[in-house]
C-alpha cells in the first residue's frame, strides 16, 4: 500500500508540479484515501488512471488537497493590529502599497483587505495580488458571492456598504475587485512576486512539513521590501523568525 501511494505522489508531481511530500504525510494520505474510497477506487493506481482522463475528478482532487476555509475579518483582533499598527507602519514613507494575499481561497481575505484600506486609509492607493493553487476557489473568489456565515465577523456597517443581499446570498461590491488581481500560484513551485509591502498567508502553513515551511518563509522574505510585514495565522507563530531574516513586529506579524 505504501508503494501504491508513493507512486501516486510521484505521478501527481510530474503531472501537476504539486509535491505532496512537502505536506504532512499522515494528514494528506488520510484525506486522499477518503476521497479515493468515496469515488469507489480500491487503490491509488486506478484512481490516478481515471483522474488522468477525467477533468472533473482531477479538479476535485486539487480542491481536496487545498484547504479552503475562510471568512471575512477572520480573527478580528488581528485585523485591529493590521489597522492600528501594521498599515500605519507600512505607509510611514509611502502612499502606495503592494499586498499579496497568498493562499487566498475563495477571496474573503483579499476583499477584507480592500475594505479595510478603503475605510481607514482612503488617502493611499494599493494593489492586491490574490493567489491560490486551486483554480476552482479562484473562480469563486472572482464571482464574490458568499453565504451569511462567511460575514459573521464583518462589522454590520461594512455588510451594508459593500454587499448586496439577495436570497440569503451576499454579492460583493464590484468596485472592490478593481485593485485585486486573482491568479493561480503554487507556493512550493512558482516564482514569488517581488517588492511586496505586506504578505498575508494564514492558516495554510500548518499543513506543510518543516522543510516546506523553511522554503516558503525564505521566499516570503525575498518577496518583501525592507521593513515589509508577513502576517500569518493564529496557529502558525514563527518561534525563530531571526533564522529567516525577520523580527517580531507583533504576535503573528513579522518584519523584514
C-alpha positions in Angstrom: 0.0 0.0 0.0 2.8 2.4 0.8 4.4 1.8 -2.6 1.0 2.5 -4.3 0.6 5.8 -2.5 4.2 6.9 -3.1 3.9 6.1 -6.8 0.7 8.2 -6.9 2.6 11.1 -5.2 5.3 10.9 -7.8 2.8 10.9 -10.7 1.0 13.9 -9.3 4.2 15.8 -9.0 5.1 15.0 -12.7 1.6 16.0 -13.9 0.7 19.0 -11.7 4.0 20.1 -10.2 2.5 19.6 -6.8 4.9 17.9 -4.5 2.8 16.1 -1.9 5.9 15.0 0.0 6.1 18.6 1.3 2.7 18.2 3.1 2.4 16.3 6.3 2.0 12.7 5.0 -0.4 11.2 7.6 -2.9 14.1 7.1 -2.6 14.2 3.4 -2.7 10.4 2.9 -5.8 10.2 5.1 -7.6 12.9 3.2 -6.8 11.4 -0.2 -7.6 7.9 0.8 -11.0 9.1 2.0 -11.6 10.8 -1.3 -10.4 7.9 -3.4 -12.7 5.4 -1.4 -15.6 7.8 -1.8 -15.2 7.6 -5.6 -15.0 3.8 -5.4 -11.4 3.1 -6.3 -9.5 0.4 -4.5 -6.0 1.7 -4.9 -4.2 4.9 -6.0 -3.0 3.4 -9.3 -6.6 3.0 -10.7 -7.6 6.3 -9.1 -4.8 8.2 -10.9 -5.6 6.5 -14.2 -9.2 7.6 -14.0 -8.2 11.1 -12.8 -5.9 11.4 -15.8 -8.8 11.0 -18.1 -11.5 12.9 -16.2 -11.1 16.6 -15.6 -13.9 16.7 -13.1 -12.1 14.1 -11.0 -8.8 16.0 -11.3 -10.4 19.3 -10.2 -12.0 17.6 -7.2 -8.6 16.2 -6.3 -6.9 19.7 -6.4 -9.8 21.1 -4.4 -9.4 18.5 -1.7 -5.6 19.0 -1.2 -6.1 22.7 -0.8 -7.5 24.0 2.5 -10.5 26.2 1.6 -11.8 27.6 4.9 -12.1 31.4 5.2 -14.2 34.2 6.5 -14.2 38.0 6.3 -12.1 39.6 9.0 -11.2 36.2 10.4 -9.9 36.6 14.0 -11.0 40.3 14.3 -8.3 41.2 16.9 -5.6 40.5 14.3 -7.4 42.9 11.9 -7.3 45.5 14.6 -3.5 45.1 14.8 -3.4 45.4 11.0 -5.4 48.6 11.1 -3.8 50.4 14.0 -0.2 49.3 13.8 0.8 47.4 10.7 -0.7 49.6 7.9 0.5 52.8 9.6 4.0 51.4 9.8 3.9 50.4 6.1 2.7 53.9 4.9 5.1 56.0 7.0 7.1 56.8 3.9 4.9 55.9 1.0 1.4 56.4 -0.5 1.1 53.1 -2.4 1.0 49.5 -1.1 1.6 46.2 -2.8 -0.1 43.4 -0.9 0.0 39.7 -1.5 -2.8 37.5 -0.2 -1.2 34.1 -0.5 -3.4 31.0 -0.5 -6.4 33.4 -0.6 -9.0 30.6 -1.0 -12.5 31.9 -2.0 -11.5 35.6 -1.7 -12.7 36.7 1.8 -9.2 37.7 2.8 -8.3 40.0 -0.2 -11.7 41.6 -0.1 -11.4 42.2 3.6 -8.0 43.9 3.0 -9.6 46.1 0.3 -12.5 47.0 2.7 -10.0 47.9 5.5 -7.9 50.1 3.2 -10.9 51.8 1.7 -12.4 52.6 5.0 -9.4 53.6 7.1 -6.7 54.6 4.6 -8.6 56.4 1.8 -5.6 58.7 1.1 -3.4 55.9 -0.2 -3.5 53.7 -3.3 -3.0 49.9 -3.3 -2.8 46.8 -5.3 -3.6 43.3 -4.0 -2.3 40.1 -5.6 -4.6 37.3 -4.5 -3.3 33.8 -5.3 -4.2 30.2 -4.7 -3.3 26.8 -6.1 -6.9 25.8 -6.7 -8.5 27.3 -9.8 -12.0 26.4 -8.6 -11.7 28.6 -5.5 -10.2 31.4 -7.6 -13.2 31.3 -9.9 -15.4 31.6 -6.8 -13.3 34.5 -5.5 -13.8 36.4 -8.7 -17.5 35.9 -8.5 -17.6 37.3 -5.0 -20.8 35.6 -3.8 -20.9 34.5 -0.2 -23.2 32.9 2.4 -24.0 34.8 5.5 -21.8 32.7 7.8 -18.7 34.0 5.9 -19.6 37.5 7.1 -20.1 36.7 10.8 -17.0 38.8 11.9 -17.6 41.6 9.5 -18.9 44.9 11.1 -22.6 45.4 10.2 -22.0 48.8 8.5 -19.5 47.1 6.2 -22.0 44.4 5.2 -24.5 47.1 4.2 -21.9 49.2 2.4 -20.0 46.6 0.4 -22.6 43.8 -0.2 -25.9 43.4 -1.9 -28.1 40.8 -0.3 -30.3 38.5 -2.4 -31.9 35.2 -1.4 -29.6 34.7 1.6 -26.6 35.3 -0.5 -24.2 38.3 -0.3 -22.8 39.8 -3.5 -19.5 41.8 -3.2 -19.5 45.4 -4.5 -17.8 45.2 -7.9 -15.7 48.3 -7.0 -13.6 46.2 -4.6 -12.4 44.0 -7.4 -10.7 46.9 -9.3 -7.5 46.7 -7.2 -7.4 42.9 -6.8 -5.7 40.5 -9.3 -6.6 36.9 -8.8 -4.3 34.3 -10.2 -3.1 30.7 -9.7 0.2 30.2 -7.7 1.9 27.2 -6.2 3.8 28.2 -3.1 6.1 25.2 -3.5 7.0 25.6 -7.2 6.2 29.0 -8.7 8.2 32.3 -8.8 7.2 34.6 -6.0 6.1 38.2 -6.7 8.6 41.0 -5.7 8.6 44.3 -4.0 5.7 43.4 -1.7 4.9 45.5 1.3 2.6 43.1 3.1 2.2 39.3 2.7 -0.9 37.8 4.3 -0.7 34.0 4.4 -2.9 32.5 7.1 -3.9 29.0 8.2 -2.2 27.1 5.4 1.4 26.6 6.6 0.3 24.3 9.4 -0.3 21.6 6.7 3.3 21.7 5.4 6.4 19.9 6.6 9.2 21.9 8.3 11.2 21.6 5.1 8.4 23.2 3.1 7.9 26.0 5.7 11.6 26.8 5.6 11.4 27.1 1.8 8.2 29.3 2.0 9.5 31.6 4.8 12.8 32.2 3.0 10.9 33.1 -0.3 8.5 35.3 1.6 11.5 37.2 2.9 12.8 37.7 -0.6 9.4 38.9 -1.8 9.2 41.7 0.8 10.6 45.1 0.6 12.8 46.2 3.6 10.6 46.8 6.6 7.8 44.8 4.9 5.5 42.7 7.0 4.5 39.0 6.9 1.1 38.3 8.6 0.5 34.6 9.5 -2.4 32.6 11.1 -3.2 32.2 14.7 -1.8 28.6 14.8 1.3 29.5 12.8 3.5 31.6 15.2 7.1 31.6 14.0 9.3 30.8 17.0 12.6 31.5 15.3 11.9 34.4 12.9 15.5 35.6 13.0 16.6 32.5 11.1 14.6 33.7 8.2 15.6 37.4 8.4 12.5 38.5 10.3 12.0 40.2 13.6 8.7 40.0 15.6 6.6 43.1 14.9 3.5 42.0 16.8 2.2 38.5 17.6 1.7 36.8 14.2 3.3 39.8 12.4 6.9 39.7 11.3 9.0 42.5 9.9 11.8 42.1 7.3 
